[in-house]
């Protein structure tokens, strides 16, 4: 019996050694197999999966977890601090998230491989989280692990923060991480979150990969529209039902989108692309003071570029009725808006209320605050990220850009001078549609390249 603890320790050591010996591709595939899913309903979250994922990370990256200060925040988020040799320098912050979105029921058979199997095939790693955002978490840890193995010691401190609920707003994860950073009095020189990537078939510059470093992200607000009215037996229906009233309101909203406009980050992106274009497009992008409205209108016609120039409207949920022969007294729908920089949730509510123009349809706004400001694309942080991208991909064109989704960045805006979003994946525009969709995957070469980009960012940013 006295030998049992020693045997168990040896077994644990052998398991850790086996995990550590796996190459980065195998580790990402294994990481995908943990069902760290964020659900809107808290009771559905499998918290044991998050704890198992933490144990996997500790076993996979022993140098990181032995050498850095590591803290578990709010049970499931991770905060890692790599102190710099010069405490006078403000540290830099790198963030990612360990949770993923659920699989839409009924679509499981449409995946080429089971979404949580972590299959490696055809030069790809398949599964939920390979793009959003386990590649970000593991890529940063791979980079840090390799730098530690080389004996690298940063001059400027580095903080890695991995939230566990980004997909449902980050209020329990990133918000708690940010609160802990404030308690410690940390202020960051700059930060990098998820979002930007290297797009191989950017429609604005065909034939050249474009590193789109996001200097801003869109705001987010969901409106709930509630129609109330007379219900009752379907044999005696009212002249206008609640469903009909709500459907009419939604038709008005969808038929009257926000007008296109050219926000600052998108104008900067187009200006950055101009030198690489042929005439007359070069002239058009070089003179946006004259051509901006024309360009915005043209971009709004293409689904791939429309979200860059418009506060978008998406009808996402509709709920009414309990039985086929009962007219409901209440019908409810949710409409999600992604806001261009400069547009406020209050402006959205005012516009939609005016469009609907029906006192029997109530417009209720969800709470969403702390929309990040536009970061400086001429500052040091942007230059470090750009240099990292070009070091790994010498043919890439680097431009500032706008993230048309949202991230955990909003929780950190008072902690960093500039907030950027970039994980150095190289993907096609069509592949990007698999984020939150069906058939998510990352090319092996793309993942390995993103690790190299992360190595450059960590090393050059902390010198």
N, C-alpha and C positions, 0 to 999 in steps of 0.2 A: 504493500500500500504506500510505503514511503516513496516509492519511485514514481507514483502517479503524477504528482505535480511537475516533476522534471520531464516526464513523457509528454504531458500536455503542453508545457512550454516549448519543447522541441517541435511538437506538431504545429503550434502557432507560428514558430519561427519558419518552419518549412513552407507553410501556407503563404506567409508574408514574402518569403524569398521567391516562391513560384510566381506570385502576382507581380513582384518587382521585376522579375526577369522578362515579363511579357513586353513586347514592343509597344510603342504608343498606339498603333492601330488596334491591337488586341485589347488594350486597356479601354479605349473609347468604346469598342464593341461591348465589352463587359459592363461599362458604366451605363450604357443604354438599357441594359436588362433590368435595372432597378426602376420600379414603377413609381418614381417620385412625381406623381401627378397632382396638380392643383385643381381642385374642384370648387365650384361656387358654393356647394353645400359642404361645410366643414366636416360633417360626420362621415363623409365618403373618403376623406384623405387617409391613406395608409401610412401612418407615421412610422411604423416599423421599417418601411422601405427607406425612409430618409436616414434612419439610424444605421441601417445596413450600408447605405451608400457612404456615409461618413466613415464607417469602418473600412470599407473598400479603399477610400482615398488615403486613409492613414497607412494602410498596408502597401499601397501602390507608390506612394511618394514619401518614403521614410526620411530622407534628408530634409525635406520641407517641414514635415511635422515634428522632427527632432530639433531643427535649427531655428525655426521661426517661433515667435510667440503665437500660440493658437488658442482661440477662445470660441466656444459654442455660445451663440447668442439666441435667446428666446427658443431654446431647445433644438432648432433645426438649421439655423444659419451659421456660417463660419466666418471668423475674422482672424486674419493672419497678418502679423507685423514683422517685417524684416528691417531692423534698425539700420540706419546709415551711420557711417563713421563721423559725419559732420552734423551734429544735432542742430546747428544753426540753420540748416537748409530745410525748407518745408518739404515733406514727403510727397510722393505721388500715389494716386489711388487707382487700382484696377478692379473692376467689378464684373460679375457675371451671375447667373442664377442656376440653381440646381433643379428647379421644378420644371415640368413640361405640361403641355395641355393634354386633355383627354383625346382619345380617338372617337370620332363621331360614330355613334351606334349605327350599325348596318354597313359601314365602309370597310370593315376588317378584311373582307375577301378581296378588296380592290388593291391592297398592298402587295407588292411583288414578294415580300417576305414579311412574316409577322412583325408588327410594329415594335414589340419589346423583346425580340429575339436577338438583336445585335448581330445580324448576319453580315459576314464579309464575303462579298461576291462581286464579280465583274469589275474589279478595281474600285469598289465602293464599300462604305460602311453604311448599312441600312438601319433605319429605325427612328423612332420618335426621340428628338433631342440631339440628333447628329448635327443639325444646323442651329437649333434654338433650344438650349444653349449649353448643352453638356460639352460640346467641342470648345466652348469658351472657357468653362471651368477647368477641364482637363488640359486644354492647351496651355493655359497660364501655369498650371502646376507642372506640366512637362517641362516648360521653359525654365521655371524656377529650379526644379530638380536638377536639370542639366547644368545650370549656372553654378549651383552649389557644388556639384561634382567637380567642376573645373576650378573651384576655390574662389569664385568671384565674391567680392565683398562690396556692396554698394556704398557710395559716398552719401547719396541722398536716400533717405528711407523709402521703403516700398510697403504699401498695404494692399492686401488682397481681401476683397469682401464678396462673399457668395450668399446671396439671399435665397430663401426657400419658397417664396410665394409671389414672385414677380408677375406670373401669369394671371393673378387675381388682384393686382394693385400694389403689392409689396408692403402693405401696412404692418404686417407681422414680421417681415424679414428685413428688407432694406431700411425701413423706417427705424427698426430697433437697432440695426447696425449703425445707422447714422447717429442715433441718440447716444450710443456707446462712444462713438468718436468724439462727439461734443463733450461728453463727460471727461474724456482724456485731453481735451483742449487741442485736438488735431485740426490743423488747417492745411489744405493740400495745394501744392503748386499748380497742379492740373490733374484731371482724372480721365479715364477711358472706360466706357461701358460697351455693351453689345450694340449692334446695329449696322455700322458701315461694313462694307466688304468690297472685294475686287470683282467687278462685273465684266465678264468676258465678251458679252454681246450687247453692250449699252446701245440702245437705238439712236442715241445722239452722236455716237462715235463708233460706227461699225468697224470691226477689224482691229481694234486696239483695246486691251484690257484697261479698265478705269477703276482706280482706287477711290472710292467714294467715302471720304472721311466726314462723318456727320457732325456738323457744328451746331445743329439744332434738331429738335424733334417737334412733331405736331402735338398740339393739345388734344385733350380727350374729354368728351362729355356725352352722356347718354340721357336722352329725354324719354320719359314715360308719358304716353298719351292715354288718357282714360276717358272713354265715352260712356255716358250714363243716360238712361232713358227708360221708357216703358217696355216691360217684358211680358211674359205670359205664354199662353198656348199658341202653338204655331198655326192652328186653324183660324186664329183671329190676330194676325200680325199687325203691328203698328205701321203707319205709313213710312216712317224712317226708323229702321232698327239701329240698335247700338253698333252692330257690326257694319252696317251700311254707312252710318255716320263716321265711324272711325276709318273705314276704307276710303271714304271721300277725302278725309283729312290727310291720310297717307299719300293718296294720289297727288294732292296739291303739293305736298312736301317733295315727293320724288320728281315731279314734273317741273319744279322750280329750284334747280341746284344753285348753290352759291356761285357768283360770277368768278371767272378765272382771273388771277392776278399773279404777279411775279415777285415773290418774297425775296428778301436780301440773300439768304443762303443759296437759293436756286439761281439768282442772278450771278452770284460769285462762281457757282459751278459752271454756268454757261460761258462766262468770261474766261475761266480756266481751260475750257475745251477749245475756245476759239482758235488759238495758234495751231491746233492740230487738224483743223478743218479746211476744206477747199472753199473757194468763193462760189456763190455769194454768201454761203452760210457763215463764213468767217466774219464778213462785214456785219451780218445781222447780229451775231453774238457779241461782236466788239462794240456795237453801238446800241445797247439796250435802252439807253435814254430815249432813243428814237423809235426802236422796234419792239420794246418790251411788251406792249399790249398785244401786238401781232403774234409774238412768240408764245405768250401765255395762251392765247386763243387756239393756236395750232397745237400746243402740247395738251390742251384739254380734250382734244379729239381722239387721243390715243390712250387706251386704258393703262398702258405701262407708264405714261408720263402725266396723266390727268391729276393724280394725287399730289404731284409736286406743285401744282398751280391752283389748287382749289381746296377749300374746306369741304370735305366729302361728306355725303349723306348715305347712310346704309340702314335700310329697314331690316331689323335682325330678329325680332320676336313678335308674335301675335297670339293672343290668348283670349278666348271667349267661348261661352256655352258649356253646358254640362250634359245635354241630351239633344238628340236630333229633332225632337218635336217641342222643344222649349225655346222661346225667344229670350236671350239673355238680357238682363238689365244693365250689364256692365261688360265692356270690351276694352281690352288693354293691349298696347303695342309699345315696343321699345325701338328707338331710332338712335343709332350711334353716329356721332360726328367726330371727325378728326380735323383739328383746327390748324390753319396756317398761322405762322408767327404773326402776332399783332391782332388776331381775332380772339375775343374773349367769350367765355361761356355765356355771359350775360347778353352779348350781342346775338348769339345763337338763339337763346330763349325768346328774345324780342322778335327776331325775324320769323321764327316758327309760329309764335302766337299770332302774329300779324297775318301770316299766310293761311293758317287754319281758320281763323275768324269765326269761331263757333263757340258760344258760351257753354255748350254742353260737352265740350271736349277740353279737359283740363290738361295743361302742359306742366310736367314736373321734372325738374333738373336734378340729376345725381350730383353729389359733391365730388369735385375734382379740383385740386389746387396745385400750386407750385409748378407751373409750367416753366421749364428751364429757359433761360435767356439764350440768345445767340452767342456762341463762343467766338473768340478771335482767331481767324484762320491765318493770321500773321504772327502769332505768338509761338513761344518755344515748344509747347506741347504739340501743336500741329506739325511743326517742323520735325520733331522726333518721330512721330507716327509716319509722316511722309517718307522720311529717310529709311525707316524700317521696311516699308512697302517696296521702295525702289531697290533696297539692298537684296531682297529676296526675288523680286520680279523687276529686272532692269528695264523692261519694255513698257512698264505701266505708266499711265497718265494719272497724276494725282490731282484731285479737285476737292474743294469743300462741298458739302452737300446737305440735304435735308432728309432726316429720317421720317418717313410717312407713318410710322407706327409710334409707340410709346415704350419707355423703358423705366427701370428703377432710378434713372438719373435724377428724376425730380426730387427724390428724397435727400440728395446730397448737394443741392445747389448752393447752400450757404456755407459749404465746407471746401469748395474748390474754386479757384479763380476762373478756370475755363473747364467746361465739360465737353468731351469728345466721345464719339461712339465709333468703334472700329475693332473688329476681329478679322484678322487677315485671311479669311477664306477667299478662294477664287471660285466663283460659281457663275452659271448663266442666269440671265434674267428669268427664263422660264423655270429654272430649278428653284428660284426664290419663292415661287408660288406654293411649293410643298411645305413651307414653314406654316405650321398650324393646319396643314392639309394632309392629303393622302400621299404615301410613297416617299416620305422624307428620307434623304440620304446625303452623304458628303463623299466626294471623291477622295481616295486615299492620298493622292498627291496634294489635293487642296488642304487636307487636314495637316499633313506634314509641313506644308508651306506656312500654314497659320501658326504652327509652333515656332518656326524660325522667325516669323514676324514678331511674335510675342517675345522671343529671346532678345531681339534687337531693341524692342520698346523698353523692356525691363532694364537691359544693360545700359543703353545709351541715355535713357531718361534719368537714370540714377547715378550717373558719373559725377 
